């Protein structure tokens, strides 16, 4: 350390301060890419120590939203995960944290008739439109299907000549040389009655089982609806901070540093949401004292600042280590050389 030895001898406090500054510089050399002779080759120009004031402001807002629901009785909200409407604010978070509270007006709920089905609980089947039947997909609605014996051709191979039309050197007398005979199964039509619809071309509607109607999609067949008010409370926290007297340090360096609390102000707020958007229901301002050290030093004719915020070291710029900076390059060259050796060795 190229500190002024005469000044240190005359002023023990200054000597101690320089020693502390040197210790910080020495600690900083452990950081990758920092010159490893930083402490020995630097001249300390100044060393400051003070307590910066970190002011943290926390707010908690709540937004209430409600709507009227009309649902089948089987889908009615139940107590447990959903709280009664008059107890909704009893479930607010105890601290500044996100939370969603679902609530419903159980006491004000009522059953009303379903207007979509007139209270019958039934509606027209959308598949058959109350016809009870639909077109047969097997025969495409014409009531017939290809004959299985002749594959829809109306004829089968002659059994006497195996479909060749001749027996030895003579024409087959049974098929008269055609090699085919009329299919007896379908009387040579190539078609038979569709086995799925028995020739009707229609089958019972699978969705309504032939009834022509199905349970009402609005009330699920109940004929009535459960109607009440349902809503949510959305709690959202926010935290911001500002630092006074940073003397060239970056404010973001204080983000994860707690420091020591010396003041707390809790501001009065309403305890529930008001109309028109988010309402602040909790608000506090905390002030913390954060120890800061700043070492201004000269290295290689350039001047730098090193900060210790809490226990963390920071710097806007720093002398670079030539050795450490070259290590990645050396590593690449070594890998390339080894790879080249094995390549030519194989050849």
N, C-alpha and C positions, 0 to 999 in steps of 0.2 A: 504494500500500500504506500503510495507516494504522498502520504499526508505530511503536513508541516510538523516536524519533530519538535522544533523549538516552541511552537505555539502549544503543542500538547504538553510539554514539560511545564510551561507557565500556567496552563489552565487544565487542571485534572478533569473538570467536567467536560471540556472540549475533547480531551483524550478519550474519555469514556464514550462520548457520543460518536467519535470516529471509530472506535472499536466496535460499537454496535452497528454502525453503518457498514463496516468491513464484514461483519458477521452476516449481514443481510446479503451483501454481494456474493460472499462465499457460498451461501445457501442457494443463491440463484444460479450458480454455475452447475448445479445438479440438473437444471432444466435442459432438455435436449436442444441442441443448436446454439446454446449460449457459450461464448468464449470461456474456456476453462481456466484462463488466467485473469478472469475479470477482477477478482479481488486484489491480486498482486499488482496488476498493471493500471489500476484506476486511481484517480485523484479525487477524493471527496471534496465537493465544493460547498455543499450544505446538507444538513440533516435536520429535518423537522419532525415533530411528533405532536399530534393533537387529537382531540375527540370530535369526529364529525357527527352531526345530528341526522339520524335517519328517521323520517316521519312516515309512518305507515297508516294509510287510510283504508278502512274496510267498510264495505256496505253490503247489506243483504236486502234484496228486493223481492217482492212477491207479486205475481199476476194471477188474478182470479178470473176464471172463465166458466160460464154455466150454459146449459142448453136443456131443452125439454126433450126427453126421450120417450118413444112409444115402441116397446119391444114385446115379443111374445112372453107370456108369464114364465116360460122355462128359461128365458134369458135375463130375467130380472136381476139386478145387482143384489149382492148379499153382504151382510155385515161381516167384517173381518178385514179383508184387503181394502174395502171401501168403507169409509167412516160416515157416521151421521152428519148431516149438513151443519147442525148446531154445535158439533164438536170439532169441526175441521181445523180451527186455529189452535186447538190443543195439541196438534201434531206437528207444529212448527219445529224446525231444527233448533237445538240448543246453542249451536255455534254457526259460524259462517260457512255453510256447506249447502250443496245442491240437494234439493228434495222435491219430489212430486207427491202431493196428497190428493187422492181421489175421494170424492164424497158424493152422497146422494141424499135426497129428502125422503127418507123411508116413511116418516109419519104422514107426509102429504101425498103419498102415492095413492093411485086409484086404478081400478080396472074400467076400461071403456070398451064399447063394442067396436069390432073391426069393421070399418066402412068399406074396405075393399071386397069383403065377402058377404057383407050384410049380416054378419054374426053367425053364418052357417058353418064357417070353418072350412069350406070347400071352394074350389075355383076350377074353371074349365081346364081340362088337360091340354097342355100346349102341344103335345105330340099328335093327338088324334082330333083335337078340337071338338071334344064331346061325342065323337062318332063311335067310340069304343073299339074300333078296329083301325088297322093301318095296312098299307100295301105290303104284300108278301115279298120280302127281298129275295127269296129263293127262286121264284119264278118271275120276278119283276112285275107281278100283278096280272099276268095273263092266265094263271091257273094251270099251266103246263110246264113240264120239264123234259129235258132230253131223255129219250129211252135209254136205259142203262144197257140193254141187251145189244143194241145196234149202234150205240153212241150217237143217236140222233140221225142216223143215215137212212133208216127205213128198210135196210137190207142187211143180211149177214152172209158170211162166206158159206158157200155150198159145202156141206159135210162130205158129199160123195167124192168131189174132186179137189177138196181143200182149197177152193177158190180159184183153181187154175182154168176151169172151163173145159177140161178134157181129162179122159181116163185112158191112159196109154196113147194109142194112136187114134182114138175115136172121140167124138164130141160127147161131153157129159150129157146124158139123156135127162137128168133131173133138172139141171139149170139151163139146158139148151145152150151150153157153151158160154153163158154169161159169168159164171163163177159165183153168182150171188142168188140168194133166195129172199123172198119177202119175209120181213121180221114178223113172226107170229105174235110176239109180245105186244107190239104197238100197232098190229095190222098194217104195217108198212108206212105208218104216218111219221115215224121218227120221234114221236112225242108220247108222253104218258101223263096221267094226272099228277099234279104236284103233290108229293107226299106231305109237304109242310102245311099247306093250306087246304088240302083235299080238293083242289080245283077251284076254290072260291076266289083266289087271287088276293085274299085279305086274311090277316091273322089278328088275334086279340091284341090290343095295344099293351105292350109290356110295361109302360109307365103307370097306367091307371088300372091295370088288370081287368080291362073291359068295363070299368065303371063310368068312364067318360069324364070324371073329375078327380082332382087330387087335393091333398091338404093345402089350404091357403098359404101362399108363400110369405104373406105379411105377418100373419098371426100363428103360423105353424099348425093350423088346424084347431086352435083353441077357440076361435070365434070372438076373442077379446084381446086387448092389449094392456100391458102394464105401463102406466104413464106416470112420470115423475120428473123432478129436476135433478140433473147430474152435472158434476163439474170437477175442476181440478184447481189446485193451488200449485204454482210453479215458483219455487224458491231458487234464486240465483245469487251466488256471492260474487263479489268483485274486490280485488285488492290492488292498490297502487302505492307506490312509495316515491319519495323525493328526498334528496340528501343536501344538506346545507354545508357549505364550506368544504368543497372537495379539492380545491387547489390543484386543478389539472388532472385529477383522477377521473376515470369514467364512472358514471353513476351506476352502470350495469354491474360493476365489480362489487357493489354493495348488496346485490339482489339476494344472495344466499348467506349473507353474514347477519347473525342475529344481534350481536352487541348486548348491552345491558339496558333494560327498560328503566326509565326514570320518570315517565309521565304517561298517563292514560286519560283520555277524555271520551266519555260516553255521551253521545248526544241523544236528546229525547226524540222519539219518532212514534208515529202511529203503530198499532200492533196488528193492523189488518189492512187489506187492500182497499183502495178507493176506486171509483169508476174512472175509466179512461186510460188504463195502462199500468205499467209497473209502479209499485209504491215501495219506498224505502221503509223497512220495518226494523232495521238495526243499523247503527252507524257509530263507529268508534275511530278515534285517532290515537295512535300509539307513537311515542317518541323514544328512540333508543340511541344510546351513545356507542359509537363504533370507533375503536382506536385505529388511528392511521399513522403510518410513518412514511416519510418521503426522503429519499436519498438522491441528491443531484450530484452526478459524478462525471468526470472526464476520462475518456478512454480513446487513445489514438487520435487526439486533437478534436474529437467529437464529444458533445455534451449529451447526457442521457438522464432520465428520471426513473427511479425504481420506487414502487409503492408497495407497502404492506398494508392490506385492508383486512382487519381482523387478524387472521393467521395466513392469509393467502398473498402471494407475491404477484404483482402485475407490472407490465411496462408497455408503453406504446411502441417502442423500438428498443433493440438491444444489440450489442456487439455480437457478431456471429462467430462461431467456432469454425475455423477453416478445416480442421481435422474431421469434425463431426459432419460438416457439410459435404465433405468428399467421400464419406463412408458409403453412401448409397451408390455413388458412381463406381467406387472400387469394387463393391459387391457385384455390380452388374458386369464389370470387366472380368472378374474372376469366374463368374458363371459362364460367360461367353467363352473364355479361354478353355475351361474344362469341357464344355460342350464341343468345342472345335477339336480338342484332343481326341475325344472318344469317336467323333465322326471320322477323322482321318485314320484312327486306329482300326476301325471297322473296315474301312476301305483297304 
